[in-house]
Amino acid sequence: MFDGSIKENVSYGDNGADKPNEEKIKEAIGVAQGTEFVEKMSEGVNSHIAQGGTNISGGQKQRLAIARAIARNPEIYIFDDSFSALDYKTDFNLRKELKKYTKDATNLIVAQRIGTIKEADKIMVLDQGNVVGLGTHEELLNNCEIYKEIALSQLSKEELENGRK
C-alpha cells in the first residue's frame, strides 16, 4: 500500500489494460471481501491509506492488495501467502468469490493453510526446497506423509473425512 486513496491503491499498476473505473474498483473490492470495511471509512473508496497501509489492519491490506490484482484482470494471478491475515470465514468467502471471478485465469497460490489450498487442481508440497508431493488434496492425504501431517495439525480427522465426501 502506498500513500493515497483506496481507489488509487486498487487501480495501481499497468498490465497494458486501461485503468479500472470506479465500478470495476468497487467490484474488485467486493470480490476481495473489503466492501464492509471500505464503506465504513469516512470517504469510502476515496478514503486515505497511509504509506505501507499503517492506518489499516493486516487483513484489510491483504484484501486491498487482492482487489488490486482483481481490478487489473490479469491472465495469471500469483497469491503469495495473501490470505494469511484473514480469519477463516473471510478466507473461505474470498476464495469462493475469487474462484468464480478468476475461472479463466491461471492461479498460483502459496499458502500454509490447508483450507486455503485444498480445493486446488494441483498442490505442490515443498520440504526444505524440495518437492515431496504433487497432486490433489485427496491424493496427497493418501500419498504424502508430510502433507498429511500438516493437514492433521490444522484440521481434525472428522474435518478431513468430511472433506472426502
N, C-alpha and C positions, 0 to 999 in steps of 0.2 A: 504494500500500500504506500502511496505517496501523498504528499500534501495536496489536497484538492477535494472536490466534491465526490460523493458516491458515484454520481453519473460519470465524472471524468475518470475515476478509477476503474469502473466497469467497462467503459468504452475504450480504454487504453490499449494500444497495440496496433500492429499492421500486418495483416496476412494477405494483403493485396485486395481486400474487400473494402467496401465503403464502411465508414464509421457507423456503428449501430445507432439507430434513432432511439428516442426515449421509450417508445413502446417495446422495442426489442430489449432494451436495457431492463425494463420492468419485468418482462417475460423471463429473462435470464436470472434475475434476482429471485423470481418466484420459483423457478426450477431448482435453484440453489437453496431454497427454503429460507430466504432472507427477507421476504416481504414484511413479515410481522415486525421485526426489529427496525427495518428501514422506515416503515410508516410511523413508528413511534418516535422517530427522531424529529427534531423541531422543523426541519425543512425537507423531509423525505429524501428523494434522490439528490436533492441539492444540498443536503447536509454536509458539513465539513468532516473530512477524515485527516487526522494529523499524520505527519511523516512516520512511516512504519506502522501506521494503524494503532498508535499508542492510546487513542481515545475509544477504542472498541475492544471487545474480548477476542480471544484466540479463535473461538468458533465463528464469530462474526467475520473476522478477517478471512478465515478459510472459505466461508460462504461467498464473500465478495470476490475472492480470487477465482473460485469456481464459476461464479456468474460472469467474470471477465472472459474466461475461456469459452463459455457457452455463447456469450454475446457475439463472439467473433466467428462462430460456426465453422471451426476447422475440420479438416478431414481426419486428423489424428489428435486425440486427447491424451495427455500424459498427466496422471494424477499421482504425485509422489507424496504419499502419506497425507493426502489432502483432507482426509476425513477424521484424523486422529483427535482433534479437539472438539468434535461433535458428540453430543450424547447419542445413545444408541437409537432412540426414536427418530431424531433428526437425520442421522446417518441412513437409517432404513428408508425414510421418506425421500430423502435426496437421491439415493441410488435408484429408487423406483422411478422417480420422475426423470432422472438423468438417462436411464436405460431407454425410455420412450423417446427422449429428445435426441439422443446420440446413436440411435439404432443403425444408421447408415455410415457411421464413422468407426474408425479403429480406436479402441480404448485400452490404454495400458494403465494398470492401477498397481502402485507399490503400496503395500499395506501390511500391518502387523495384526490386525483384527481379522479373524476367520470370517466373522459375519459380513465384513466389507467385501470379501472376495469369493465367498463360497458359491455364488451364482455365476462366476466367470466361466467362459467357454474353456479356457485353459489356465491353469495355475502352475507357476514355476516356483519350486521351493529351493531356496538357497541356504547353504550352511557353510559359513566361513568362505563365501565367494564361489562355492562350487554348487552346481545344480545337482540336487539329490532327489528331486521328484518333479514330474511333469504330468499333468492330467487334470481331470475334473475333481471336484471336491470328493465325490464318491470314490473315484479311482484312487485318489491319494489317501483317503481314510483306510482303504484296503491294502495299499501297496507301499506307503511311505511312512515309516515309523516316526520320523521327525515331525511330519505334518500331523499325524495322529496325536502325538504328544502335545503339540501346540493347540490343536483343536480341543483336546480333553482339558487343557489348562484354562480354556476360555469358555467352553460350553459343557453342560452336563451330558452324561451318556444319554439321558432322555431327549435332550435337545438335538443331539446328533442323530439319534434314532428317528425322531420326528422329521428331521430334515431329509431322511432317506425315503420317506413315504410320499 
